[in-house]
């Protein structure tokens, strides 16, 4: 009989589902409290006695869709990372990764099996939650399958993206504790760095206000972008004026959920990125802070830039700038503080990459390049080489 190398393993899938059932139950329990129980208290609670059926229906729909946008975001952020760390934790142990890669399963099969286990967990939990919410609404006579479907799409889409994004971070590191750091940082990095650069420009570029400038790269910070894009809006209701001059509500306002197109793009991108990286990840990189070779310079200089613009400007402000206006800031002083913190971040990243404190010889050239670029950036900003002034 010819042997086959499988791309999927049902036993491994069942093992994942059995091992991580506490995470499954925690995710389901939170959603049960947030949606079915919330719907029950809204429709059958004490306050329900003093509201009309239309008002109760409006309140229930508003709460349901708000849970899909707001609660779905935070649940996706937190549990997406938890699921990825649990299911792909074997990549951070040399013994575990050697054992898993010795099985007669292709690497694509290992990835697909673990990835599918996480999808089954959160999709099944959301399905149970949606059915119970439908039962509560049905008992109250205000069942709205359309709004339950919108809630499910919103919550599942956000969970799918953040779970895929967390899996991507697990592919890029061999340290289990580094994954949530990368995950949290990358979700807000672009909008944070844009704010810091605008702040620096506002201090030294006459007439420029960094606080009022529009956000250009917010789409590269998924969590921030989804907070801004996903929104629940209420369409105008229909009233009737009675003979005594009062209003009678004939039809309550319908609620619209905007931003689903952006959410779909994020979910698709997250799946593609997570799938592409695993095949290129070397087993020998287990234990390294960054496992992909081309990402190591990005990590090194990225830490330096973030440290320079955040800690450097903060140190200058706390030491010298508390009683100064923006136009009174010293460019040499600010650059000196930014160089100090930036070089600290640069060599700290070098130590993490090389797992050694002796990094002067390997990192001195890069440190000089970083220093030169930072000084040139500051001088160009002060001399208005962009022509803004």
N, C-alpha and C positions, 0 to 999 in steps of 0.2 A: 504494500500500500504506500502510495506517495504521501510524504508529509507536507503539510501546508503551514505557512506562516500567516497567522490570523491578523486582521486589522481591527478586530473587536473581540472582547472577551466578556461573556456574560457573567462568569464567576467573579471576575474582578469588579464588575459593576455591582453585583449583589453585595460583595464584600465592602465596597465603599459605602453603600446605602446602610449596611448594618453597623459599620464602625462609627459613622458620624450622625447617627440618629439624634443625639442630644442637640446638635446644631439645627437639624431639621425641625425638631419639636420647638426649639426656642423661636425660630423664624415664624413658624405657624402660630404659636401662641401670641406673639406680638400682633400679628395681623388679625387674629380673631378678636383681640381686645379693641384694635383700632377701627375695624370695619363692622362686623356683625353685631358686636356688643354696643358699639357706638350708634349704629342704626336702630337697635332695639330701644336704647334709652331715648333716642330722639323721637321715635314714633310711638312708644308706649310708656315713656317716663312721666314724671309728675307734670312737667311743662306741657306735655301733649294735651292735657285736659283744657288748656286755656288757648289753644291755637286751632285754626280751621284746618280741614284736610289739605287744602292747597298750600297753606303755610308750612304744614308739616312735611309735605312732599318736597317743597322748595328747600327746606332745611336739610332734609335727608340727602337730597341730590347734591347740594352744596358741600355737605360734609364728606360724602363719598368721593366726589371728584377732587376735593382738596386733599384727601388722604392719598389719592393716586399721584398727585403732583408733589406735595410737600413730604408726606410720610414715605412715599415711594422713593424719593431722592435719598433721604437719610437711611432708609433700610437698604437701598442699593449700595450706598457708600460703605456702610458698616459690614453687612453680611456678604457683599460681593468680595470683600477682602478676606473675611473669615472662611468662606467656602474655598477660595483659591489657596489660601495658606494650608487648609486642612487636606485638600485633595492632592495638592502637589508638593507637600512637605517632604516627600521622599527625595526630591531633587536637591535638598540641602544636606543630605547625609551620603557620604561616599559608599558606605556599606549598603544602604537602601537603594541607591540609584544603580549600583552594580548588580544587585539582586534583581531589580525590576527589569533592567535591560538584558538580563540573561534569559528571561522567559521567551518562549517562542511567539512573541507578539511584536509586530513592527512598532517603531516609535510612534508612527501615526496612530496605530491602534491603542497604544497606551494613552496618548494624549486624548483621543476621541472618547475612550471609555471613561477616564476621569472627568473630562469636561462634560460629558453627557450626564454623569452622576449629579453634578452640581445643577445642571439645567432641570433634571427630573425633580430634584428636591424643591427648588423654588417655584417651578411651574405647578407642581402638584399642590403645594401649600397655597398658592394664589387661587387655584381652581376650587379647592375646598372652601376657602374664604369667600370667593365670589358666590358659590352655591348657597352657603349659609346666609350671606347678605340678601340674596334673592328670596330665600325662604322667609326672612324677616319682613322684607318689603311686601311679599305676597300676602303674608298674614295681615299686614296693615292695609292691603288693597291699593298700594302705590308702586307696584312692581314696574321697574324701568330697566329692561334688558339692555337698552342702548347705553345707558349711563354705567351700568355694571361692566359692559364690554369696554367702554372707554377707560374706566378705572383699571381693568385688567391689563389693557394694552399699555397704559402709562406705567403701571407698577412693574409689569414684566419687561417692558422695553428698557427701563432704567436699570433694573436688576441685571438684565442680559449684558448691557454695556459695561457696567461697573464690574461685574464678575469677569467678563472678558478682559477688561483693562487690568484687573488685578492678576489674572493669569499671565498676561503679558509681562507684568512686573516680576512675577515669579520666574519667568523664563530668563530674565536679564540679571538675576542675582542668585548666588549660591548660599546666601545667608538668610535664614528665615526671618530674622528681626529687621533686616534691611528692606524686605519687600513692602511692609506697610509704610515705611518712611518714604520710599520711592513713590508708592501709590498715592499717599496723601500730598506729597510735594508736587507731583506732576499734575494733579487735579486742579491746582491753583497757581502753578508756577508762572504761566504766561501773563495772567492778569496781575499777579503780584510784581513781577519784574517790570511790566509796563508802568505800573504805578510808581515804582522806585525810580525808574529812568525819568519819568515825567517830573517827579519831585526834584531830582537833581537839575534838570533843565530849568525848572521854575525858579531855582535859587540863583542861577547865573545867566539866564537868558532874559534880557529886559523885555517886558511886555507879555511874557508867556506864563500862563497859569496852568500848572499841571493838574489842578483839581477839577477844572472845567473842561479839560480835553476829553474828547470821546474815546471810548475803549476800542482799539483797533484789533487786538489779538485775543479778545475774550473767548473766541471760538476754540482756541487752543487750551483753554482751561475748562474741561467738560462740566465739572460740578457747578462752577460759577455760571456758565452759559445756560445750563438747564434751569438754574434758579431764576434767571432773567427771562427765559423764553417760555417755559411752561407756565400757563396761567389759566385760571378759571374765571370766565366772564359771564355776566347775566344779561340775557336779552330782555328788552322791555316787556313788561306784562301787559295784559289786556284788561281794562276796567270798564265798568258801566256806571253811569251817573243815575242815581235813583231820584225820585220826585222830591225827597226831602233834602237833596243836595249832597248826600253821602255817596261814597264810591263802593261798588261791589266788584270784587275780583272775579272775573269770569275764567281767566286762564293765567296761571302763574308764569313768571319769566323762565325761559329755557336757559340752561347753562351750557356754555360752549367751552371746549378744552382746546387751547391753541398750543402750538409748538410740537405737535406730534411728528411733523415732517423732519424737524431737526433731530428729534429723538431717534427716529428711524435711521437717519444717516449715522449717528453716533453708534447705534447698535451694530449696524453693518460693518463699520470701520473697526470696532472692537473685535468682532469675530475674525475678520481678515487678519488683523495684526497678531492676534493670539495664535492663529493656526500657522502663520508663516515662520514664526521664530523657533518653534520647538525642534524642528528638524535640524536647524543649524546650531543648536546648543550642544556643546561638548560635554561629555560625562566627566571629563577630567577637571572641569571648571567648578565642580562642587566645592563649596567653601569659600569661593572668591566673592568679593563684594560686587563685581561686575563680570559676568560670564561671557559676554560677547566682545570680541576684540575691538571692533570698530567703535563701540560705545565707551570704551575706557577713556580716550581723550575728551570726549564730550562730558563725561562725569567729572573728570579732573578740572577742566576749565569751567564747567558749569558751577561746581562748588565754589571756585575762586570768585567768579563773577557775582554769585548770589551773596557770598560773604562780604564782598567789597561794597556792593550797593545797599545792603541791608544793615549789617553791623557797622560798617565804616561811617555811613551817614548818621546812624544812631549815636555812635561814640562822639562824633564831632558836635552833634546837637546837644548832647548831655553835658559835654565838657565846656564848649565854647559858645554855643548858639542859643542858649535858653533866653537870653535877653536881646537877641539880634533879630532884625527883620531880614527877609530874603535877600535884599540887595546888599546887605552888610556882611554876608558870609564870605569867608576867605577861601578862594579856590585852592591855593597851595595847602592850606590846613586840611580842607576836605579831602583832597587827593592823597595827602599823607596818611590820613586815617583809613581811607579806602585801600591804599596800598598795604598797610599793615594788616588789616583784617583779611584782605584778599589773598595775600601770601600765606597767612596762617591757614586759610581754607585750602589753598593749593597744596601745600605740603602735607596737610592732614589727609587730603584725598590721595596723595602719593603714598603715604604710609598705609592707608587702607588697601590700595591696589597691590603694593609690593609686600605687604605684611611684614614690614620692617621699619625701624626708625632711621635707618641710614639711607636717606633718599636725596641728599644734597647733590651728589654727582649725577644721578639720573634725572633730577628735576630742575637743576639750576638754569638750563637753557629755556625750558618752558616758563620758569618764573620770570626770567628777563623779558621774554616775549610778552607775557601777560602784563608786566609792569609798563612796558613801552606802549602797548595798546591802550591801557587805562589812562596813562598820562596824555597821550595824543587825543583821546576822546574828551578829556577834560579841557584841554587847550582849545580844541576845535569848538567845543560848546561855548567857552568864554569869548572867543574871537568871532563868534557868529558866522562860522563858515557855511552854515546852512542858508544864510540870508534871511532869517526870520525877522530880525529886528529892522 
